[in-house]
Amino acid sequence: MHAAASDPRLPDAARDDPTLPGLLELDARLAKLGGRIRVLSALAWPVEMEARFLESWRAGRPQMPEPPTQPVDHTDTIEALDDILRRLDRGHPIGDWLYKTAWSYRVAALMLSSIGTARFTECSTLLYGHPSTHYRSQDSTTLQSAERMLAITDQLIDARYVPEIPYDIPAPAFAARLRERIDPFFADNPVEVVLDPQLASKAAAGSKAIRVRADALFSELDLDQLVEHEAFIHSATLLNGKRQPWLRCLGTGAPRTTRTQEGLATFAEIITGAMDINRLRRLALRVKRLQEGLAGANFIEVFGAFLEAGQSEVDSYRSAARIFRGGDVHGRVCFTKDGAYLEGLLLVTAFIKRALYENRGDTLRLLFSGRVALGDLVPLSPFRDSGLIAAPHYVPPWARHLERVLATLAFSTAAQSLQLETFDLDRFAAYEDEVLEGAGWSVGTSVAVTSDSGE
């Protein structure tokens, strides 16, 4: 229960707001309700299904996976959320933020109640987006951006060859190294690294632990990526939210914050150099495969398309499973969260560029104060200034100096003007010859060297 608005611990601006006490009470209720809705655990496929499918695939008789499709009854939770939605004052910035948060929890609860049906995908699209969605002010979709990303990377590497990365670090050794990297950062709130044999993905982050799949093999590149993505973004923002003195929902990770969270975490990989071209292509490929699944491709077809694009059998299975979890392995009913990484990355990059352009870099600090969506940053900024929202305790090193971020973004934008398809490496030598010719020299002509010593 939150303190009343007369509580002297509240900032002066908060004590002067007669609407705030009721909103803080609703915030506390909403945070508790949100804890009931556990999306990914409700959609997880049994680990043993992977070995069974790959065995049938290798035998030349692929059998469609049969994941559980039991809906989750959230009737009571939805009713409680409806009661909160009716009570919220959307005319108040905190009330509007809570309304959107409660709405997203309601959509997620309805989605889990509709597992395996078309309504599941409708709800998923509301929360995580759709590859073919057009933004009003933009000309392209996430799918088109993914296709451009693949075309650009095809210019950088032979389209038939994606460099192989050795995955040779066992999970226990990898977990020990990950622990060494993150312990100094989370000095005041230790975050454990836990081996989990049932984890569907290779890693998952929370405020108290980062779980690592116990039977997985990892690469050197995985270490930097997990540190920047899972630890310094997902765990850090959740911890910062839980450390907030008043607004509890900043520490719950409402579904509406997923696109921003995944976009920010992916941006962190890129800005720190932790992203590799294989992973970048994988994010783009997931968008394409998701669109194919939504259009009717089944699990085996999507798995085969991942395989043809250069992924391993294991990675192809896991990538396809991510798309069809909670849906229908025969196609059209899909979980659209995998489109949120690339879409979120594009949106976060655009927001950061625009904020720095408008000299509003101050709004970016709210990205780390808890789990927020990009649309929250401007409306909630006054409450950071008033002290109702505390400054983030854990901020990744790259985000502490925004001028470095600006330099990287400016350079990457300028570098896009180079058209790689118009020249090859021999062009650099030819250009130097052209410079000599243009200066009036004949290529290959000897030039006498004279001495100025007077001798």
C-alpha angles and dihedrals in degrees: 000000000000124000119258120264090256090064105123090218090070118093114263092249091054094050089055093055110090092190096055102077093061092045091052090053091051090046090057092049092048093050090056093047091049090059089066093062109078106172106178097042089051091054100041118127119224110265093229091064089074095062091044094053095044091049091055091045093053090047089058093245105095114194122204112249116250105211121179113268101186111148118230115235109229098160095127092045092050091051091050091049091050089055091053092046090055092052099048121104106221090189088074116073092228090046092051091048091050091047092055090045093051091045091055091050089050092051090048091050090050090048092055089047088056101048112157095018135098090253088064090065092043090057093042090054091052090054104035106019134239127266093237098047116128119213112222095239097040135073101210137062130222088257091055090047089052091051091050090049091054091046091051093049089048086062090053097046133022107275089229094054133057111182110252118236118209111241099197107131112103116227097251092053091043092050091052092052092046090052091053091053099048103036095079091048096051094045096144098038110033114215114205126218109223130188111228120188092192098052112124096203125048093253142001129189133217135164094267104029145016109217119213124196105254098215097042127109118222137202132221088254091056090064097061092040095052092045094052098035107034103024108031095038114022098034094035097051091046091050091046089052093050089051091058110117098215118010106067096180090069086072100048106069102230114209091248089067095058098093091050093044095050092041092051092046091050091046088053090056091052098043091050096045092245094120116093127198093250092058093043090053090046091057090050093045091053090059092051093046091047090055090050091050091050089050092055109276111143129226096268092049093049091046090051092049091053089048092050089051090062105268121134121253092255094048091045091053093048093046091051092045090055090059097047101039108123090008137078120290088212091067145257096067106082143153105245099198092106089069090058094074097063095032090048091048092053093047095046091048091050092048094049092048092049094044092052091044090054091044089246097127087133089075090062093069088070088064087075100037092086141308105323139152122236089250090062097059100081099037093047097044094092089058091054088052092049093049097246088115111048123222114263114269095202117047121168114244094247092057095053092078110041093181087072090053090050092051092052093047093047092051095046090051092050093046091058089075091072109096104212094186092065098066145026132214093273087064091076092061092044091052092057090051089052090053091054092048092048090053091059099259125125112232109252096019115139116235119206115234115218129195124236093199093099093236 
